[in-house]
């Protein structure tokens, strides 16, 4: 081989090595960026001029803004509290006034303490709204307070400042802030025994909590008072309350629905979801009437038409768990697991320390 030819071969190999280095280097950089993004996947979506949805911080968080301050529906998981407060400050310079808990699950109430601490009460916390350590008031149904106040092995599940500070026991609690009526609507025995939905009336936005999820079958916690019939009652209520954009179907409009998890939705989404759950309920109910066992019903795959879209074989809520919840709800069976312990005297003391005021409004 001539010297010139050897030189050309060496140049070609060097160039090829350089190309591989660049390509794989960029790929490695992209993977690193993807990994970083996966650790910080919080997204803020503007729903209305004064209403936002924060996704990726646990449960979806609704944010209403205005001159009177900020109202939140749920506070997300504890690990994202700093980021949630940071994102809220980007859309409003006003203080956080209220947090409304839609249930007692950690991905909804875990951020209560830190997010409330970042807020400021209106006036002296009067008007029936007690405040938590001088922060934003936390509104929830009585059942949420009871669930969060439980002590396990002598230790409280949540610190005192994370507990709801203004509770209600009737079907509706109303407040008026930022020129808008806000209704907290109790929905019994659905996802759990303490579910609420929040309706921003002027904005026409409904935040549903976990009675409506766009990324899974509904989580029905039978051992915490949830039921398939209560779930369907909640979905029927959503369908009835929400308005679609008919007859101007070519325009963007209608009630916007912020689900507990998943993408922003509207009335047709809730309608389809309600019908899906009704069909699955009826299939399981029919199988039960034929004397089939739970294992036989699971094997028959009653969710087959919807499993690819909403189902999962792994994770905290699988398709089999959903089918079992429907079965247990229809047959009134309790779990073999031990029920949650009743509130201890220590936890009742903690509840008293929150200076909770109950104001029932219809």
Secondary structure, 3 states (H helix, E strand, C coil): CCHHHHHHHHHHHHHHHHHHHHHHHHHHHHHHHHHHHHHCCCEEEEEECCEEEEECCCCCEEEECCCCCEEEECCCCHHHHHHHHHHHHHHCCCCEEEEECCCCCHHHHCCHHHHHHCCCCCCCCCCCCCCCCCCCEEEEEHHHHHHHCCEECCEECCCHHHCCCEEECCCEEEEEECCEEEEEEEECCCCCCCEEEEEECCCCEEEEEEEEECCCCCCCCHHHCCCHHHHHHHHHHHHHHCCCCCCCCCCCCCCEEEEEECCCECHHHHHHHHHHHHHHHHHHHHHHHCCCCHHHHHHHCCCCCCHHHHCCCCCCCCHHHHHHHHHHHHHCCCCCCCCCCCCCHHHHHHHHHCCCEECCEC
